[in-house]
Amino acid sequence: MSFSLCTSWVWMLLFLGCTLGQSKQTRSAGSDVRNCTTVPPYLPSTVTNTAERLQALRQRMQFYKIRAYIVPATDAHMSEYIAEQDARLAWMTGFTGSAGTGVVTLDKATLWTDSRYWIQAERQMDCNWELQKAVWIPSIGEWILQEVPAGESIGLDPFLFSIDNWKSYSQALRNSGRNLIPIDINLVDLVWDAQKPPPPTHSIYALSDEFTGNTWQNKVSEIRTQMEKHPKRPTAVLLSGLEETAWLFNLRGDDIPYNPVFYSYALLTKSNISLFVNQSRLTQEALQSLTAGCPGPLCVRLEDYNKVKAHLQNYVQGDIRVWIGTEYTTYGLFRVIPEEKCLQESYSPVMTTKAVKNTKEQELLRAAHVRDAVAVIQYLLWLKKNVPLGSVNEFSGARYVDQLRQKMEHWRGPSFETISASGLNAALAHYSPSNVSSRKLSVDEMYLTDSGGQYLDGTTDITRTVHWGAPTPFQKEAYTRVLMGNIELSRLVFPSGTSGRMIEAFARQALWKVGLNYGHGTGHGIGNFLSVHEWPVGFQSNNVPLTTGMFTSIEPGYYQNGEFGIRIEDVALVVETQTEHKVGDKPFLTFEVVSLVPYDRNLIDVRLLSAEQIQYLNSYYKTVRQHVGPELQRRQLQEEYEWMRSNTEPFSQGVLVAASLGLLAVTILISEFLSNLQA
Amino acid sequence: MSFSLCTSWVWMLLFLGCTLGQSKQTRSAGSDVRNCTTVPPYLPSTVTNTAERLQALRQRMQFYKIRAYIVPATDAHMSEYIAEQDARLAWMTGFTGSAGTGVVTLDKATLWTDSRYWIQAERQMDCNWELQKAVWIPSIGEWILQEVPAGESIGLDPFLFSIDNWKSYSQALRNSGRNLIPIDINLVDLVWDAQKPPPPTHSIYALSDEFTGNTWQNKVSEIRTQMEKHPKRPTAVLLSGLEETAWLFNLRGDDIPYNPVFYSYALLTKSNISLFVNQSRLTQEALQSLTAGCPGPLCVRLEDYNKVKAHLQNYVQGDIRVWIGTEYTTYGLFRVIPEEKCLQESYSPVMTTKAVKNTKEQELLRAAHVRDAVAVIQYLLWLKKNVPLGSVNEFSGARYVDQLRQKMEHWRGPSFETISASGLNAALAHYSPSNVSSRKLSVDEMYLTDSGGQYLDGTTDITRTVHWGAPTPFQKEAYTRVLMGNIELSRLVFPSGTSGRMIEAFARQALWKVGLNYGHGTGHGIGNFLSVHEWPVGFQSNNVPLTTGMFTSIEPGYYQNGEFGIRIEDVALVVETQTEHKVGDKPFLTFEVVSLVPYDRNLIDVRLLSAEQIQYLNSYYKTVRQHVGPELQRRQLQEEYEWMRSNTEPFSQGVLVAASLGLLAVTILISEFLSNLQA
């Protein structure tokens, strides 16, 4: 998936890709579905009355002597998905979209969100809230400068802002005479109070060795080795990303949707390990795993989740240096650490180590993708049979593919909300159907489905776009060019250490050539039964260089406003490749695609493909047959097996030659050949 | 050219490309040509005795209570080339290479430089100087931490360090208990004193309208408009890059080698223009041009070059905001400006405006390249005739091509030191021959020549690699793949606003495919009778996005250590292109190559090229014929004309078809065709 219900740094960075080059639109444009000028205002029935909440919040703001309060849509771990207890922005505004920022002053309240959510926001917010059609912190800053007089203060909860976000707000207000004030108590929580949903209580469990490939003790030792080797000699690593603790300790939970993680922090020193988590939620087995080495350097001391700040305050009294990842550590924790005792890097060593999967993890991810391919193939065949009957809509389709995955071994849930979009709905690159508004699938429209599963052995994410009738020539061309982009990046050979940013244009070249493009990023890392968007791997400018063992999605697309949308997404492993020559010591790399579902032949215009692209496709088809074929047969899915076989027929050598020639060249060659015969 | 005598930020950034992925080597390795362990030490006759200089410097250091002093190799404008008066590092060390940093403590002296200069440094420095084989500021910082105890201070001249370099040193020493002290008086100058070369005295002249396409008054008005439109409302722009003042005021000088600029600063406010320059050096015409509008907002007030700091100190007392380019403004000027009054962007609006050439400038650059192509074609033909006679060496070749350019209209000098490298010498991507050591050119070796001219109408830079005998299959393959890289980037279509970094890998793909690569950047901006390396255009991560009207070099290469080197460099203009479809409002772009010299057909393996690449080559050949043909004929260079014609013969359609097929595919097609005939 390239778009999701995401509120956080992960999504913001993908969005940077999306809006690249778009003009910054900062004012509401077009007609609001609300009419706030009449008395009483006209409002859809879907709005939430926020008058009382705002009044209560403003009272708190006055108590703290602030003129504006910023409410973000994330949690204290900069998570992409958040639990209900963290849905403060939704509660304050009525708006339930995943991305946005609210700012409340003593007389105004404004929500900033991106184009995906403009209509939804107008349908859900009452007239107390104004909508700003932008997401850039500088535009929020400009608004604050207009609304808040110099000499006054703006408050925020420092535990809901990353260091980088805090700096952006500081920058926007710098030298303006306004003060940005961190207030440790969350003012929305004070108002929400008794109505606030309780913290999650699901148990936190240990992932068995067969799904990890490495004990947590080994992982801890590896991280400690990296600490020792670091020239700045850190004495501790602070983990505040939920994926970090889950991965390091081989634990999983169900605290937030789609990602099997749990609220926690950790402080790992050379001799101690403190895990901040609600201890009562650990299963017996998990507890035993963590404490088996006690006392000793591989003993995990369990401390209360809420104690992390106090513990850190105490720790930094000593002669220490704490290594943090600035991309996702909150300003609230950061400011506890004296500057000279803080080692700031974009990512912690846990984040970068996790990014490189070990051999066992690679095997597991491959296996999960084979089962996932079975589910998607079942779905595509089902669609082929049922769409012509008019019995499928976007929502029922999404539900069905989720159900197919559910039957697979090791399934634990979807890895994000399934995107199932027909016709013009797919042009909104992010779109999820609901029970109340869902378009019927038709043989006359293209259909895009982007979905994934959480399995104990891996996380999957795949997008296929299909057409069961007669696509227009332009639809075929656009689809083929998206596929060419997918192929060109997938088959690229590049030196170890190349950054994703340097090569992502190979996924765009075929589109660019004819004046087309897509407005989102080209891919993201993916976890082993962890986040479907796993940093720091990917093709954005702040991703780390690509090395063997990393997994990333590859997902070019094309979106024709009001008509159709195309995306072709696979997950691929970075692998070493043998080259004819070799310069330098470092290996050359390429991608091994592990998503194994055929592309729609009805949409491929073979004439556009180069001979090498056709060869690549044929080789991919062979891999699908080799890996998914036996699995389909084992499950006695004979019809699916036949469908897969017919959709992975190699393109003939004749087609291959014709493709590489074009008609003109064929003619010339044949005439030359004939004239040679005559000579 | 991709490498040059360059000491500055420009080169350092190219070098980032060069060393990408190389392991950081910080200690001397291999045998030093010096033997400093014997008494007396063994030293080459080429070393400079630095004992007295060092002693004198150390006395000054003690006076200023510093334990280490950092001596860089640049000037107060972060120039790529420097005048003799600024060659402080060379004078202190004896080492005359263009890139390096010296650090002197009370008992040690160490030079950091990159691999191009290791041997030269050991030949030129006496045993007072140690060589460190690295260029990274963090490695210099580590050394300082070892040599300077906590509590002590390290000094530097803040006018010789950019803001960013200052920050890097600060970062390297942060929280270490050592203090970095800016000392406005340069300590090397105090010691150098009477021996120091005098400042340049050449006159500074106005460039006539026929060579600018815009009056300086219009340029000033444009910059003022940008100031007014900027949301941060700057009241002034500070210009400290020498290209900035030269371009803005349509003036040129000869203060530093190769670049026609002059020592100066400027402060441009909404109502005033102050140019800091030695007034007596201006020609009458230049003086008149600058002062014709006095008094008034388009009157240039001339102030002494040395008054810039005092003037700025006075200016910042007011309610002002100064816009500076942080990539090249010195810390010395930066620290005069209170933080809240400083608008920091990577580049000033003069730098970014200059980067986009107006229509007249584009025409001029094209015209300069046509004359330049004549000179290079004359040279290549001369080589072809004389190399087999054994009468040419690298140095005489370099001199000859310089002389050919000298005969061209508007010639003002070479745009950098000509690179002329035969056989294994070309594997040192940067290499210039000298009178004392110069390799004979031979039909048995490849030869690389990278050279350019300064003409009143433009600056040129072109590299061609040739072989007059029988290249090995690997040499042909490598050359052809470098050419494929040049072609793939040159013919790429991409959306307006794409950064060079995102597309430079197209110049590498053909090499990567077989495990080859090159270790330098892929291109750089170029001026109109200005710098041959003109920022901020290019393919590095800190270059600005590409837009219509920018010129950049495109110069992939391949270097086989100890054997040969290949680089194929052209200058290209970014132009709009029409695409079959079009998404969004912004134009799609491509490159128009303006360097018009045929590539060496003896080194092209046509079988490796795709049909599209051959078509591109044929179209390039046509352009060369159209533009250079008439010029050669006008000059009655008949033999050169014939040579050009025979080297721009289009590849036949048959070749084109064969290339797109490969032999196997041809066979298949023909057999299919025959079987159809039989059927």
Contacts between the chains, C-beta under 8 A, distances in Angstrom:
chain1	res1	chain2	res2	distance
A	20	B	497	7.4
A	21	B	495	7.0
A	21	B	496	7.6
A	21	B	497	4.5
A	21	B	584	7.7
A	21	B	586	6.5
A	142	B	231	7.4
A	174	B	340	7.3
A	175	B	339	7.4
A	175	B	340	3.5
A	231	B	142	7.1
A	339	B	175	7.2
A	340	B	174	7.2
A	340	B	175	3.4
A	341	B	175	7.9
A	474	B	581	7.6
A	492	B	509	7.1
A	492	B	512	7.5
A	493	B	512	5.0
A	493	B	513	5.1
A	493	B	515	7.7
A	494	B	505	7.3
A	494	B	508	8.0
A	494	B	512	5.3
A	495	B	21	6.8
A	495	B	512	6.5
A	495	B	517	5.6
A	496	B	21	7.5
A	497	B	20	7.4
A	497	B	21	4.4
A	498	B	505	7.6
A	501	B	501	6.7
A	501	B	502	6.6
A	502	B	501	6.6
A	502	B	502	7.3
A	502	B	504	7.0
A	502	B	505	5.0
A	503	B	505	5.3
A	504	B	502	7.0
A	505	B	494	7.3
A	505	B	498	7.6
A	505	B	502	5.0
A	505	B	503	5.2
A	505	B	505	7.2
A	505	B	506	7.3
A	506	B	505	7.3
A	506	B	506	7.9
A	506	B	509	7.6
A	508	B	494	8.0
A	509	B	492	7.1
A	509	B	506	7.6
A	512	B	492	7.5
A	512	B	493	5.0
A	512	B	494	5.3
A	512	B	495	6.5
A	512	B	588	6.8
A	513	B	493	5.1
A	513	B	579	7.3
A	514	B	579	5.3
A	514	B	580	4.3
A	514	B	581	5.1
A	515	B	493	7.8
A	515	B	579	2.9
A	515	B	580	6.2
A	515	B	581	4.5
A	515	B	582	4.0
A	515	B	583	6.3
A	515	B	588	5.3
A	516	B	581	5.6
A	516	B	582	8.0
A	516	B	583	5.1
A	517	B	495	5.6
A	517	B	583	5.5
A	517	B	584	7.1
A	541	B	541	7.7
A	579	B	513	7.3
A	579	B	514	5.4
A	579	B	515	2.9
A	580	B	514	4.3
A	580	B	515	6.2
A	581	B	474	7.6
A	581	B	514	5.1
A	581	B	515	4.5
A	581	B	516	5.6
A	582	B	515	4.0
A	583	B	515	6.3
A	583	B	516	5.1
A	583	B	517	5.5
A	584	B	21	7.8
A	584	B	517	7.1
A	586	B	21	6.6
A	588	B	512	6.8
A	588	B	515	5.2
A	610	B	610	7.5
A	611	B	660	7.7
A	611	B	661	7.8
A	611	B	662	7.6
A	611	B	665	6.7
A	653	B	665	7.7
A	653	B	668	5.3
A	654	B	668	7.4
A	654	B	669	7.8
A	654	B	672	5.7
A	656	B	665	7.0
A	657	B	661	6.7
A	657	B	665	4.7
A	657	B	668	5.9
A	657	B	669	4.8
A	657	B	672	7.8
A	660	B	611	7.6
A	660	B	660	5.0
A	660	B	661	6.0
A	660	B	665	6.4
A	661	B	611	7.8
A	661	B	657	6.7
A	661	B	660	6.0
A	661	B	661	6.8
A	661	B	669	7.8
A	662	B	611	7.7
A	665	B	611	6.7
A	665	B	653	7.7
A	665	B	656	7.0
A	665	B	657	4.7
A	665	B	660	6.4
A	666	B	669	7.6
A	668	B	653	5.3
A	668	B	654	7.4
A	668	B	657	5.9
A	669	B	654	7.7
A	669	B	657	4.8
A	669	B	661	7.9
A	669	B	666	7.6
A	669	B	669	7.1
A	670	B	673	6.3
A	672	B	654	5.7
A	672	B	657	7.8
A	673	B	670	6.4
A	673	B	673	7.3
